[in-house]
Amino acid sequence: METKGAGMRILRGAIAAAALCALRAASAIQAGAAERWAPPLDLAIHSDRAFYSILDSATIYLSVTPRAPCEGLLYVAALAPDGRCLFYSVERNLLVQGDPFRMETWTPFDTRPVFFSPAQTVKDLEIRRGRLPAGSFAICGVIANPSPESILSGVGVARISVFPRRIGIVGGAVHVGDSRENYMLGWESPDPAGTSVSARFRLGSIPADPVLQGAYFGTYFPTNRVYLNGRLLAYLPGAMNANAWHRAAAPVPPGFLRPGINTLTFESFLRSDGRYDDYMVKSVELLYH
């Protein structure tokens, strides 16, 4: 019995070590290189957000979807910049800090190997507020098969960044455009504020690695422009062409921000019929270190 128990501990340690190596390797590979893992996993971040503030009250949701049939135990971990590992806990439905070489801290999705069919979304995993400090995290998923012939069945990677500082620029909804149609009466801001709407914010100094993030509604054309201090920063994605709020983010290149007053401008697209596109923006913020 003692020999059997020692063998199981060795096997579990081998699975943990192999899965951890895959997690660390996955955090460094590019998306194209991930195709070499067969079958890989898709890890998706909901709700269209990859950037967070440590002050955020929103929960980060992940889903794991295999691209091909596979069987094994599902492990999910967040790799912190300082080398710490946070593992998904089924009981708490969130990530908790653990020892990567102690199998019990991994808390797999199921205690027995499970068959995962292709394109099956396994589970929405939550990362609750306050669980992740500031930094860039690689969120990795591994399906480990405990048989000696096939340790790893797949690996997937998603990335998030958590920022310690945040400046709010636009709070409530602002309607950019020139129309007040009947279908807009149900909008949070049915009255247009103009085809070019600006908001100002103050910086004491130029921040490190800033990201502009906001929520947008009804941006039907991919040519609505966003300017920062008079320089074109980004276009609002035309894929948001639905009457629903979506979030998008844009890293701010060097030279766009300055100490003191800064001006962010949302501009509406002039269509071929001589009318401007109408959309809304809200919850626009600058995240930075």
Sequence and secondary structure as in RCSB ss.txt:
>XXXX:A:sequence
METKGAGMRILRGAIAAAALCALRAASAIQAGAAERWAPPLDLAIHSDRAFYSILDSATIYLSVTPRAPCEGLLY
VAALAPDGRCLFYSVERNLLVQGDPFRMETWTPFDTRPVFFSPAQTVKDLEIRRGRLPAGSFAICGVIANPSPES
ILSGVGVARISVFPRRIGIVGGAVHVGDSRENYMLGWESPDPAGTSVSARFRLGSIPADPVLQGAYFGTYFPTNR
VYLNGRLLAYLPGAMNANAWHRAAAPVPPGFLRPGINTLTFESFLRSDGRYDDYMVKSVELLYH
>XXXX:A:secstr
 HHHHHHHHHHHHHHHHHHHHHHHHHTTS TTGGGGSSS EEEEEETS  EEETT  S EEEEEEESS EEEEEE
EEEE TTS EEEEETTTTEEEEE TT GGGT  S SS EEE TT    EEEE TTSS SEEEEEEEEEE  STT 
SEEEEEEEEEEEESEEEEEE S EEEBS   GGGTTSSS S  BSEEEEEEEESS  SS EEEEEEE   STT E
EEETTEEEEE  GGG SSSEEEEEEE  TTS  SEEEEEEEE  B TTS B  EEEEEEEEEE 
